[in-house]
Each structure stands twice: as C-alpha cells, then as structure tokens.
Amino acid sequence: MTDLWQMGPILIRLSMLYLILSIAAGFLVMKTILKRKSPQNMPFIDVLSTSMLLALLIWKLSPMLTNPSLIMDPFSLLLYPGTPLGIQLALAGALLYAIYGAWKRKIDWKAAMDTIVMGLIASSIVFLSTHWQYGLPTSMPWGISISNPDLRYHPTNVYKLLLLIPAAWRLNQIEFGQGKAGYSGLQGLGVIWLLISLFDPKLTFIFGLTKEQVLAVSGIFVGGMVMMIIRYTKSSERT
C-alpha cells in the first residue's frame, strides 16, 4: 500500500490530494450556506478564497524550510509535494487571514464562525470518506486489514463518520448566524475526535496526549469559551 501517485516526473502524495479535494468541498459548502442563509455576508467568500490561495502557497513553499537549497532553484518546487509541517502552517496562516479579512470587511463574526465550522465539518466528512484510517488491532468482524487478512484493525474513519454525519445534520437545523452552530460544531468535533482517539495507537505528543487529542481538547475549549462569550453578551443586552 503506497501513499504516492506518480504523474510523469511529478510525485503526488495521495493524502495531500484527498486533503485538497476535501478543502474544495468545504469551500463549496461554505459558499452555498452563505448564499442561502446569509447573503449580506457573501463578501466573506472573497476572504475565504484568498485564505485558500494563501494556504496553498504556504504549503507549496514549505519544502524550503527543510531544504533551504531549494531557494536557489524555485522552479524545482513544482516537483516537490508540501510537507506535513507546511499543512499546519498553511492552516494557521489561512485562519489568521480569514479573521483579519472578516474584521476588515466588517463581517459579522458569529456568521463567519458558523460558516467556517460548517465548512470544516463538510471537509472532514469528505476527507474521511476517501480512504481508510487504521486504528488499534481488533477481533471484531468489521475490522479492516492491510495485507494480512488475519490481522484486523479498527476502521476509525468509519467510526468518526457514523458520529459526524448525524452531528452535521443536527447543526444544519440550528439558526445560522448566531454563533451557536459554530461553538456547538467545535465542541462536537472535539468530543468525536477525543472518543475515537481511544481506538488509535497512542503516540504521545504532550502531557500524555496525542496530537489529535490535543486538537480535540483545544476545539472543546475554544467552543466552550465562545459559548460563554455569546451567552454573556446576550444576558448583558437584556439587562
């Protein structure tokens, strides 16, 4: 089983291709949601488009961080796939620009948050549907194998999908633009990823937690903080 696909002299990492397709699907969902539910905030789509282009540029240039000699031959970057670190930097850069762009264009931050979280969930559903993710060994009949059919593993992407799809349906029923879909979605994603991480190999990152668990806890925390801010703001307006 290989993660590489060769197209002439260019090597394409399939996981990166799945990620790009997932992001494109999430963007289409965000555009559709804004068009139908909050047309006055449609300029946010331009901000998101620029964010995606910025993320792609950061990801594509990221090999220079580990191989500085590429600076002298920038055209060779066309043959190099982006790095895992590049993905993290690209997502961080895109998020920061989206926040700045929304502030500059005076986009309602609660509508922006609802939009981004719904797009994130849509991207996650598409990404999880494109390939298997192998967890810990299992004797359950629904376990999946790599090459040896006698060795089966938990299909953790399926577990996530079984929880994520109904969660996405429920979030779509929440009134858009109030921030509730945003913070509920972040908390839901965090809880789902935290639960399913119990079936993943334990590769400790910090404080005894894996990277996925750290991200899950962060999502739950940020969602909780936003929920408290929104509720406090509403209670202040009533008084």
Secondary structure as the mmCIF struct_conf table of DSSP 4:
data_model
#
loop_
_struct_conf.conf_type_id
_struct_conf.id
_struct_conf.beg_label_comp_id
_struct_conf.beg_label_asym_id
_struct_conf.beg_label_seq_id
_struct_conf.end_label_comp_id
_struct_conf.end_label_asym_id
_struct_conf.end_label_seq_id
BEND BEND1 ASP A 3 ASP A 3
STRN STRN1 LEU A 4 MET A 7
TURN_TY1_P TURN_TY1_P1 GLY A 8 PRO A 9
STRN STRN2 ILE A 10 ARG A 13
HELX_RH_AL_P HELX_RH_AL_P1 LEU A 14 LYS A 37
HELX_RH_3T_P HELX_RH_3T_P1 PRO A 39 ASN A 41
TURN_TY1_P TURN_TY1_P2 MET A 42 MET A 42
HELX_RH_AL_P HELX_RH_AL_P2 PRO A 43 LEU A 61
TURN_TY1_P TURN_TY1_P3 SER A 62 SER A 62
HELX_RH_AL_P HELX_RH_AL_P3 PRO A 63 THR A 66
HELX_RH_3T_P HELX_RH_3T_P2 PRO A 68 MET A 72
HELX_RH_3T_P HELX_RH_3T_P3 PRO A 74 LEU A 79
BEND BEND2 TYR A 80 TYR A 80
HELX_LH_PP_P HELX_LH_PP_P1 PRO A 81 THR A 83
HELX_RH_AL_P HELX_RH_AL_P4 PRO A 84 LYS A 104
TURN_TY1_P TURN_TY1_P4 ARG A 105 LYS A 106
HELX_RH_AL_P HELX_RH_AL_P5 TRP A 109 THR A 130
BEND BEND3 HIS A 131 HIS A 131
STRN STRN3 TYR A 134 PRO A 137
BEND BEND4 MET A 140 MET A 140
TURN_TY1_P TURN_TY1_P5 PRO A 141 TRP A 142
STRN STRN4 ILE A 144 ILE A 144
BEND BEND5 ILE A 146 SER A 147
TURN_TY1_P TURN_TY1_P6 PRO A 149 ASP A 150
BEND BEND6 LEU A 151 LEU A 151
STRN STRN5 TYR A 153 PRO A 155
HELX_RH_AL_P HELX_RH_AL_P6 THR A 156 LEU A 171
TURN_TY1_P TURN_TY1_P7 ASN A 172 GLN A 173
BEND BEND7 ILE A 174 ILE A 174
HELX_LH_PP_P HELX_LH_PP_P2 GLU A 175 GLU A 175
TURN_TY1_P TURN_TY1_P8 PHE A 176 GLY A 177
BEND BEND8 GLN A 178 GLY A 179
HELX_RH_AL_P HELX_RH_AL_P7 LYS A 180 ILE A 196
HELX_RH_3T_P HELX_RH_3T_P4 SER A 197 PHE A 199
BEND BEND9 ASP A 200 ASP A 200
STRN STRN6 ILE A 206 ILE A 206
TURN_TY1_P TURN_TY1_P9 PHE A 207 GLY A 208
STRN STRN7 LEU A 209 LEU A 209
HELX_RH_AL_P HELX_RH_AL_P8 LYS A 211 ARG A 238
#
